[in-house]
Amino acid sequence: MHPGDLQAVEAYPGKAATPVPAGVEATGVVAAIGPGTPVAPGVEVGGRVTVFPYPGAWS
C-alpha cells in the first residue's frame, strides 16, 4: 500500500462520493479482459501492467 493511495482516499472526508473508490495506482498481471474493454496497445492476458493515475485501481 502506497501512502499516496491513503492520501487520495482520505483527501476530502465527508465530501467524496460514497463509496470512495480506493487506490490511484496499481501493478499486476492481467487475468482477463472483458469484451469491449479499452486497453492500451500490447496489453494482453498474462501481461504485466502498471496504471497511474486511475481512481479505483484497487477494484
Secondary structure, 3 states (H helix, E strand, C coil): CCHHHHHHHHCCCCCCCCCCCCCCCEEEECCCCCCCCCCCCCCCCCCEEEECCCCCCCC
